[in-house]
Amino acid sequence: MCIGRDLSEHLKAEEMAKNLLLVQEIHHRIKNNLQVISSLLYLQSGYVQDVKTREMFKESQNRVRSMALLHEKLYQSRAIAGIHFSEYVRDLTRTLFGSYGVEGTTVRVTYAVEDITLGMDTAVPCGLIINELVSKRAQARLPAGTDRRGAHPE
């Protein structure tokens, strides 16, 4: 009886490890696909002369990046349940300010984020809201007439 129970527990653990690996692989592929989309938006924006249209491409690119960062965090995580939201918020704000060329020396960010784990169904809308707020703040920090296209995506 003992051997049967130990074997079934071992098989369950093995199955869970396989499932975790599959989920991580899915998140890795999604992240890569989102990075391709971000790069395509960057390349396409190079053909646009209108400042407003170029800004639209930049904002879309940052939205895609915020979702790619979520999938990257999930890929790197050992937990299927979700991501550490405080770490994600810090990385997202740093990435967004960098994409607008606003360095940490010109902007001081104070974080009041609890270290909670959020699932994808909650993290995606929260990430997009944070993306909008931080992007608007970063744009406000740029001098008038600055090319807001930013650097090429990583």
ZITA-V239226 format. One record per backbone hydrogen bond with DSSP energy under -0.5 kcal/mol. CO is the residue of the C=O (numbers start at 1). NH is the residue of the N-H. E is the energy in kcal/mol with one decimal. If there is no record, write none. Layout:
# ZITA-V239226
co = [CO	CO]
nh = [NH	NH]
e = [E	E]
This chain:
# ZITA-V239226
co = [1	2	3	4	5	6	7	8	9	10	11	12	13	14	15	16	17	18	19	20	21	22	23	24	25	26	27	28	29	30	31	32	33	34	35	36	37	38	39	40	41	42	43	44	45	50	51	52	53	54	55	56	57	58	59	60	61	62	63	64	65	66	67	68	69	70	71	72	73	83	83	84	85	86	87	88	89	90	91	92	93	94	95	96	97	98	101	103	103	107	109	114	116	116	118	119	119	120	122	123	124	125	126	127	128	129	130	131	132	133	134	135	136	137	138	138	139	143	146	147]
nh = [5	6	7	8	9	10	11	12	13	14	15	16	17	18	19	20	21	22	23	24	25	26	27	28	29	30	31	32	33	34	35	36	37	38	39	40	41	42	43	44	45	46	46	47	48	54	55	56	57	58	59	60	61	62	63	64	65	66	67	68	69	70	71	72	73	74	75	76	77	85	118	88	89	90	91	92	93	94	95	96	97	98	99	100	102	101	103	106	107	109	111	116	85	118	83	122	123	124	126	127	128	129	130	131	132	133	134	135	136	137	138	139	140	141	141	142	142	146	148	150]
e = [-1.8	-2.3	-2.2	-2.2	-2.4	-2.0	-2.6	-2.3	-2.4	-2.4	-2.4	-2.5	-2.0	-2.1	-2.4	-2.4	-2.2	-2.3	-2.6	-2.6	-2.3	-2.2	-2.4	-2.3	-2.3	-2.5	-2.6	-2.3	-2.5	-2.6	-2.1	-1.9	-2.1	-2.4	-2.3	-2.4	-2.4	-2.1	-2.8	-2.7	-2.1	-0.8	-0.8	-1.7	-1.2	-2.4	-2.3	-1.8	-2.0	-2.2	-2.5	-2.3	-2.6	-2.2	-1.9	-2.2	-2.4	-2.2	-1.6	-2.4	-2.6	-1.4	-2.0	-2.3	-2.5	-2.3	-2.3	-2.2	-1.3	-0.9	-2.1	-1.8	-2.7	-2.0	-2.4	-2.8	-2.5	-2.1	-2.4	-2.7	-2.7	-2.0	-2.1	-1.3	-2.7	-1.2	-0.8	-1.4	-0.9	-0.6	-0.5	-1.9	-2.8	-0.5	-2.3	-1.1	-3.1	-2.2	-1.8	-2.9	-2.3	-2.1	-2.5	-2.4	-2.1	-2.4	-2.9	-2.4	-2.2	-1.8	-2.8	-2.6	-1.7	-1.0	-0.5	-0.6	-0.9	-1.7	-0.8	-0.6]
